[in-house]
Amino acid sequence: MLDQRARSRAGLLTGVALALLLLAPVLGPGYVLVRDMVFVPRLPFGGQLLGRDGVPRGVPSELVVALASRVVATGWLQDALLLGLVIGGAWGAARLAPTTSRTGAVVAAATYGWSPYLHERLLLGQWALLVGWAVLPWAVRASLAWRAGHTGWWAICWLVVASLAGANALLLVGLAVVVCGRPGRALAATAVLALPWAVPGALQEMAAGDRAGVAAFAANSDTPFGVLGSLLTGGGVWSSTAIPAGRSAGSALAVVVLVLALAGLGRVTSQFGLRLLLLAGTGLVLALLGRLPLAGDALRWAVVHVPASGLLRDGQKWVAPVVLITAVSAAAGADRLLDQLAPGRRRALVTVMLAVLPVAALPNAAWGEGGRLHSSHYPAAWERVTRQAQGAVLVLPWTLYRAFPWTDEQVVLDPAVKLLQRPVVNDALPLADRTVAGEDLLAVELDAAARAGTALLPALRASGISQVLVERTTQGFDPVLAASQVRGLTVVADSSELTLLAVPGGGRSASRAAWGPVVLADLLAVAFASLAMVLAWRRRDRRCRPGSSPSNTISAPVEERSEGE
C-alpha cells in the first residue's frame, strides 16, 4: 500500500491543479454570480440570518459568511471558499482511496474533483451543498475509523463543518456518518447540529410545499444512457441549464471510468467492508426517489404535509456517495491495470491516460466552465440604497431571478434577497414547463396584488410592508407597470439602478418567530460543536505522545461489529 503521506501529497497537488484549471479566470476582484450563488458586499445582521424572519433557507451558512466578511472582503472570501471546495474534495478522495500508486491517488482525486456532480452543482450556484460534497470523503474516512473502534469525535467534527453550510450539506454528510459510523450516536449528533435551521423552520409560518416540485426537481438524464446511467456517472441534475458543455459527448469516457471503478471495487470492499457500498446504494435510491412510482407518490404527499420533507425533492444531490465510491474504486482499478503492465513506454502512456481520463470526459468545463463563470462588480447604488432599507421590503419586478447588464445577463438569484434584512420576494420558481410555488407566506399573501398591475398601496398597508425596492436594470423591468404599482408611495432613495420607496401607513414587526427557542437551539448546537472539536483535539494530542497508537487511520480491513452502541 502506498504510504499515506505520498498519497496525500499526490491528492493535494492534483486538487490544486484542478482548482486552478477550473477557477483561475474568476479569481481576484469581483464576485462570481451564478444562479443561487450570490455573494454581496455586505450581509446585514438581523433576524433573517438566524431564520427568524422568512423561510430559513440560508441558515446558518449566511451567518457564517456575514461574520467572516467582517474580517475578509466578501469577494476574496468567495474565492477562498471555491478553491477550498475543489481542493478539499479531491484531496479527501485521494486520502481515502486504497491505492498502491501515486497514479491511483491522482485518479481518485481527479475522478472526484472533476466529476459532473461538482460542475452541475456549481452551475446551479449551490456552493453550500458543495461544502457537504467536499467534506464527504473526510467524514467517511473518520466514520469508518469510528466503526473500527477508534474515536468518533473526528467524524462529528466533519459533521460540524457540514452543518455550517446548512441543511443540505449536513444531511448529505449526516447520511454518510450514520451509515459508515455508529448509527445511533451519529444520528443524535446530526439532530443536534440541525437545530439552528430545524427550530426556526418549525416556528415559522410557511405555505405548504408544492407537490409539483417533486417532478420538477427529480433526477434527469444528461447522457445517452438514461437517468440511471447519468446518475451512475455522477450527473443527472434536474436543470438542463446546469449541464456542463460536452457532458453528453464525454459520457463514453465517463463510462470507462465507471468500468475502471468496477475493476477496483473488490479491493475497496476488502479494505473497508460493505459500508461504503451500502452508503452509495442508499444515495442512489434517494436520488431515484422522485422517479419511482409508489415512492414518488409518497414523496409528493410528504412534501405537502410533512415539514422539511421538501429537502428530499432534489434527488440528484444524494448521488455524491456514488461519485465517491467510483473515485476510490477507480484508483484501485488503475492499480490493477498498471500491475499487469511491465515498466516501459507503454506503461508510462497508460499512466498518463489514466491520470487525465476524468478531465478528458469534461474538457469544456475548464477555465470557468468554458466562460460560464465570470466576475461581476456591483454598482455603487446597490449598497448605498439598500443600506437605507428598513422593515419588510417588497422587491419589484415580482420575480425571484434577475439578469443585469453588469452580470453580462447571467441569470442570478435577486441580490436583494441577501442585502435586505427582511426581503419580500416572489420565491416561486418558474421553470420551462411549470412553476413551483414558493413557501414565504407573506409573499404568497401579496402575490395576487403584485401580479394585478395596479397600485399596491392598499395590499402593502394590509400586510404591514414598510418599503418597496424597484430594480430598474434587470431584464423584465417595465417602467410603466412599475409606476402603476408604486403609485402613492414616497421616494426614500433613487438612482439609475434602484429606487427605494416608503409605504405610508405601512410597517410591521421585524419577525414572526420568537427569539427564545431560536437562540436556545443555536446555543445548544454551538456548545455541542465546541465540545466535539475540543475532544477531537485532545484525542489528537494523545496520539502524538510517545507510545500512543493512531486512532484515526484506516490501514487494515474494517471489521464489521454489532450495531450496539
N, C-alpha and C positions, 0 to 999 in steps of 0.2 A: 504493500500500500504506500502511495506517495506520502511523503512527510507532510503533516498538517500545515506547517509554515509555508512550504513550497506551493501547496495547493491554494492556500490563502493568498499568497503574493500573486499567483497567476490569475486568480479570480479578481483581485483588486485592480490589477493593471488592465485586465480585459474590461472591467466595469468602467474605468476611467476613459478608455479608448471609445467605448460605446457611447458614453455620455457626451463626449466631445463631438463625436460623429453626428449625433442627433441634435445637440443643443448649441453648438458653437455659434451659429448665426444669430441666436437670440440672447446671448449673454451680454451683459452690460446695461447701460442706461435704458430705462423704459420698462414696460410691463408686457408680458406675454398674455394676451387676452384671447381666449378661445372658448366658445360655448360657456360652460359653467365655471371655468377658471377665470375669475375676475378679481385680481388684486387691486386695491385702491390706495392712494397716497395716505389716507387716514381712515382707520376704522374707529368710529366713535364708541366710547364706553357707554353702556346703557343696559337696560333690562333685556334687550334682544340678544345680546351676547351670552346671556345665561338661559335663554329660551323662555323668558317670562312674557314676552310680547310678540305674538305672531307664531307661526309654525317653527319649532326648534330644529331646523334642518342643519344649521352650521354650528351645532353645539357639540363639544367645546372648541372645535378647530378654529373658529373665527376669534374666540377669546385668546387662544394661544397666539394667533397671528397678530392680534391687536397689541398684546403685551410685547411680543418680540419686535414689532415695528417701532416701538418706542426706543429701542436700542439700535436696531439696524434699519436702514431705509427699506421700505417695503419692496421696491424693485430688486434690490440686491438680495433680500430675504427670499424672494421667489426664485431667483437664480440658484441660490444655495440649495433650496428645497428640491428643485427639479434635478439638479446634479446629484444630490444625495439619494433621490429615489432610484435613479438608474444604476448608480454605483453600488448602493446598498443591496438592491435586489440581485444584481449579477454576482456580487461578491459573496453574498449569503448562499446562493445556489452552488457556487464552486466549493465553498467550505462544507456543505452538506454532502456533496457527491462522493460516492465510494470509488474513487478513481485511483489508478496506479500511475498516471502520467500527467504531465503538465498539459498535454493536448486535451485530455479528458476534462481537466479543470476549466480550460478555455471553452470547450464545447458546452459544458454546463452553464457557465456564465453567459455565453452568447445566446444560447437557446432560451434562457430565462430573461436575460436583459435586452433582447431584441425580439421578444415574442409579439405576435399580433395583439395579445391582450394588453400589453403596455401601450402600443401605438393607438389602438382603438379607444382606450380609456383616456389617453392623453388628448386625442382629438375631440373627445366629449368634454374635456376640461375637468375631469374628475380626479383631481390631484389628491384629495383626501382618501378616496378608495385606494389609490396607488400607494399611499403610505402603508396600508394593510398588505398590499401585494409585495412591497419591498421588505416588510418585516417578516412575512410568512416563512421563508427558509430559515431564518434565525430562530423563530418561535418553534418551528417543527424540530429543529436540532435540539433545542433546550428541552422540549417536551418529551422527545424520545429518551433523552438522558434522565429526565424525571421518572419516566416509566421504568427505566432500568435500575432505579433505586437511588439516584443522585438527587441533589436539591432541586426543588421545583420553583424556587424564587426567581431564577433567571427566566423561566418560561412566563411567570407572572409579570416580570419586568417588560418583556416584549409585548404582553397584553396591554400594559400601561402605555407604552409608546403608541400602539394602535389606537387606544382609547382617546388619545389626544386629537386624533383626526376625525372622531365622530363615530356614528352608529355603524356605517357600512364597513369601515376598516376594522372596528372592534369585533363585529360579528364574524367577519371572514377569518381573522386570526383566532378568535374565540373558538370557532369550529375546529380549527387545527389543534389547538391546545387541549380541547376536550377529547378529541379522538386519539391523539398521539400521546397525551399525558395521563394524568389521573382525573378521570371524568368528573367525579363529584366535586373535588376541590377546584378544578378548572372552571366548572360551571358556576360555582359560587363566586369565584373571583371575577368572572365575566359579568355576572349580575351586579356586583358592587360597582364595577367600573362603568356600567351602563347607566347608573343612577343620574348623572348630570343631564342626559337627554331624555331618559325614560320618565323621570318625575315631572318636569315641565310639560312633556308631551301628554301625560295623563291628566294634568291640571288644566291645560289649555282647552278652550272651546274651539273645535275644529270641525269642518264639514266632513261628512262621511267620505271614505275613499271611493274612487270611481272604478267600477269593475272593468271598464274598458281599458284600464291601464294594464291589466294582465296580458291581454293580447298585444297591446302596443309595445310593451317592454319585454316580451318573450324573446328568447334566443332566436336568431335568424341565420340564414345561410349567407355566407360571404365567399364561398368557394363552389366549385362544381360538384362537391361531394355531399351536398345537403347540410341540414342543421347538425346532425351528429358528427359528420366529418369535419365541419367547420369548428365545432367545439373541441374535438379531439386534437385539432391542430392549433388550438389556442385562440381562435377567433369566435365568430358567431354573434357579434354585437347587434343590438336591436336597431340601431340607427344607421341607415345607408350612408349618411353624410360623414360618419366616423370611420368608414372603412379606408385603410391606408391604400394609396395608389399602388397598383401592381399586386394586390393581395390575391386575386384570382389567378393571375398568371404565374405567381410564385408558389401556388399551393402544392404543385407537384413536388417541389423541393421540401416543403413542409411535411409532406407525406414521407419523404426519405428520412427526415429527422425522426419522425414517428416510428418508422421501421427500425432505425438505429436504436431508439429507446426500447423497443420490444426485445431487441437482442440483448440489451443490458438489464432488463427488468429482473431477471433471476438473481443477479448479484445484489440488487437493491433490496429485494425481499429477504435474501440471505443475511444481509447486513443489518437491516432494520426491522425484520419481521413484516407482518402484513398491515401494520397500522398506516403506513404511508399510502398503501394501495387502497385501504378502506377509506381514508380521507379523500383521495381522488375520486373514488366511486361515489361517495356521498356528495361531493361537489358536483359531479356530473348529473346525478339525479336531481339535485336542486336546480341546476341550470336548465334542465328539461321540464321542470315542474309545470310551467305555463303552457307547454306543448302537449302534455299528456291529458287524455280526455277526462277521466274522473278527477285526477289531481288538479287540473286546470279549473274545473267547476268548483272544487273545494276552495281553491285559492281565490277565485272570484267572490265567493261568499265571504271568506275571511277578510278580504280587503275592505268590504263594506261594513262588516260587523265586529271585527276583532282589531283593537288598536295595535299599531306598529306592524301589522301583517303586510302592509304595503312595501316593507323592506325586502319581501320575497319576490316582488314583481319582476325586478330586473334580473332575469335568470342568468345571463352570461357572466355576471360578476363572480358567480360561485365556481367558475371553471378554473380559477387561479391554482388550486391544488393539482389539477390535471397538468397544467403548464409546468408546475414544479417537479412532479414525478417524471414528466417527459424529459426535463432538463437533466436531472440527476441520473436517470436511466440511460439517456443518450451518451453521457460521459462514460458510463460503464460499457455501453455498446461500442464506443470509439476505442476503448482499451482492447476489447475482444478483437476488433478488426485489425488494429495495429499489431497485436500479438501474433497474428497469422502472417505478417509480412516481415521478411528479412531486412536488416538495415541496408539502406541504399537509396538511390534516387527515387524509386517507386514509392517507398515508404514515406520519404520526405514529401512527395507530391500529395499522397493521401492525407498526410498530416495537415498540410496547408488547406486542402479541400474541406476536411472535417472542421477546421477552425473557422472557416468563412461561410460554411453552409447555412447556418441560421440567418446571417446577414444577407446572403445571396437570395434567400426566399423573399425578402422585403427590401430590396436595394433602394427603392424610391422613397422609403421612409427617412433616409439620411438627410442631413442638412436642413433641419427644421421641418420634418415631414414634407420634404420636397417643396418648401416655401410656404406651406400652410400655417406654420407658426412664424410669427414675426413680432417685433417690438412696437409698441404704441406708446404715445405720450398724451396724458390728459390735458385738455385746455385748462388754463388757469381758472376759468369761471366755475369749473366743476367743484373744486374745493372751496372757493370763495362763497359761492351761492349756497351750497349745501350746509356750510357751517351756520347759516342763519336759520336753518330749519328747526322747528320746534313741534313737539307732539306728533300725532299721527298725520302723515303726509301722503296724500294720494298722488300717484305719478301718472302722467299722460305723455304719449299716447297709451291707450289701455291694452298693452301687450307686454309680455314678460321679456322677450328678447329684442335686441337692438342691433343696428348696423350703422355705424357712423363713418363719415369721411376720414376721421383721424384714426380709425381702426382698419382703413382700407376696405371698408364694407364687410369686414369679418363679423359674422353673427355671434353676439355675446350676450350673456345674461345682463340685464339692466344694471349698470354700476350703482344706480341709486339704491338698490337693494342692500348694498354694503355701506354706502355713505350716509344713509339716514338712520336715525335711531329707531324709528317706527315707520317703515315704508308700507304703504298700502298699494300693492300692485296686483295686476291680474295674473295670478300664478297658475292659471290653466295653461296646459302645454299643447299648442297647436301642432299637429302632425300632418303628413300628406293626406291621410285618409280619415282622420278623426281628430277630435280634441279631447284630451284627458283633463277632466275637471280638477280645479285647484282645491286646496284644503284650508286656506285662510278664510275664516268665517266672515270677517269684516269685508274682504274683497268680494266674497260671494254675495253679501248683502247689497253691495254697491254696483254689482255687475250690470244689472238691467239699466240703471240710470246712466252708467258710463257708456253703454252701447247705444242709448237713445239719441245721442247727438244734440240734446237740449241742455239748458242751464243746469248745472249740477248743484247749485247752492242749496236748495231745499233738502236734497238727499244728504249732502255733506253735513249740514246742520243736524239732521236727524241722527246721523251716525257718529257725530262728535269729531269729525275730521277737522284738524287745525289749519292745514295749509294744503296747497296743490303745487306740485312741481311739473312744469311743462318742458320737455326736452325737444328743442327746435330742429336739431340737425340730424335726427335719426331717420332712417327710411320709414315711410309710413306716416310721417308727420303731415297733418293737414291744417294749415293756419286758419282756414275758415271754420272748420269743425272745432278746433281748439278755442277760438274766440267765442263761439256759441257756448261751449261747455263752461268757460270760466267767467261768464257774464255775471256781474255783481260782486266779484272778488276784488280785493285790493292788492296792488303790486308791492311786494316786500323787497325784491331784488330782481334785476333784469340784466340780461346780456344777450349776445347773439346766439349763445349756446343754450342757455337755460333761463326760465322765468319762474320765480317763486312768488306765490300769491297767498294771502291770508284769507280765511273764511270768516266773514263777520258773523259773530254769534256761534262759531264753532269751538271745538276743543273737547278733549276727553281725558280720562285718566290714562297715564302712560302705560298701564299694564292691566291685564285681566287676571293674572295669576298672582297668588300670594308669594311674598318673599320667603317666609319661614321654611316651608318644605323644600323649596328650590335650593336655598343656601345650605340647609342641612344635608341634602343629597350631595351637593358639591363638596362639602367638608368631609363627609364620610368617604367619598371617592379619593379625595386628596390624601386623607390620613392613611387609607389602605395602600395607595400607590407609594407614599413615602415609606411606609413600613416595608413594603416589598423591596424597594431599592436599597434600603439600609441593610436588610437581612441578606440580600443577594451579595452586597458588597462585603459584608462580614464573612460570608462563606468563601468569597474570593480571597480574602486575606488569609483564611485558614489554609487554602490550597497552596498559597505561596510560602508557607512555613516549611522548614526542613522536616522531612519525614512524612509530609502530608501527601495524600493521593488525589489526583484530579477528580473533580466532581461534576464537571460539565463537558466531558469529552465522550465521543462515541467511537471507540476503537475496536469494538468487538460486537458480534451479533447481539441484538437486543433480545433479552429473554422475555417471553410473554408471562405476565404474572396475573394473579387473580384480580378481579375488579374491586376487591375490598380496599377501603381507604386505610 
